[in-house]
């Protein structure tokens, strides 16, 4: 599971940055900040907002995709899976 509950990445945490970001995105989806059927922020936006690398963002998205929270459509983006 994704352990992070904060809205920013703690660079001093033992929890990897990708897991923290996955936790943030999961929380935003579960709380309705990112609604069902809507896209999550782009990789570039997430990189800039959380100060992480592209690889970190991609791994975080992979984690939430593996948990069935989002679906990625090539050329369009990653969307919250409809309920």
VENTASUL-V93131 format. One record per residue. N is the residue number from 1. SS is DSSP state (alpha for helix, beta for strand, coil for the rest). Layout:
n->N ss->SS
n->N ss->SS
//
This chain:
n->1 ss->coil
n->2 ss->coil
n->3 ss->coil
n->4 ss->coil
n->5 ss->coil
n->6 ss->coil
n->7 ss->coil
n->8 ss->coil
n->9 ss->coil
n->10 ss->coil
n->11 ss->coil
n->12 ss->coil
n->13 ss->coil
n->14 ss->coil
n->15 ss->coil
n->16 ss->coil
n->17 ss->alpha
n->18 ss->alpha
n->19 ss->alpha
n->20 ss->alpha
n->21 ss->alpha
n->22 ss->alpha
n->23 ss->alpha
n->24 ss->alpha
n->25 ss->alpha
n->26 ss->alpha
n->27 ss->alpha
n->28 ss->alpha
n->29 ss->alpha
n->30 ss->alpha
n->31 ss->coil
n->32 ss->coil
n->33 ss->coil
n->34 ss->coil
n->35 ss->coil
n->36 ss->coil
n->37 ss->coil
n->38 ss->coil
n->39 ss->beta
n->40 ss->coil
n->41 ss->coil
n->42 ss->coil
n->43 ss->alpha
n->44 ss->alpha
n->45 ss->alpha
n->46 ss->alpha
n->47 ss->alpha
n->48 ss->alpha
n->49 ss->alpha
n->50 ss->alpha
n->51 ss->coil
n->52 ss->coil
n->53 ss->coil
n->54 ss->alpha
n->55 ss->alpha
n->56 ss->alpha
n->57 ss->alpha
n->58 ss->alpha
n->59 ss->alpha
n->60 ss->alpha
n->61 ss->alpha
n->62 ss->alpha
n->63 ss->alpha
n->64 ss->alpha
n->65 ss->alpha
n->66 ss->alpha
n->67 ss->coil
n->68 ss->coil
n->69 ss->coil
n->70 ss->beta
n->71 ss->beta
n->72 ss->beta
n->73 ss->beta
n->74 ss->coil
n->75 ss->coil
n->76 ss->coil
n->77 ss->beta
n->78 ss->beta
n->79 ss->beta
n->80 ss->beta
n->81 ss->coil
n->82 ss->coil
n->83 ss->coil
//
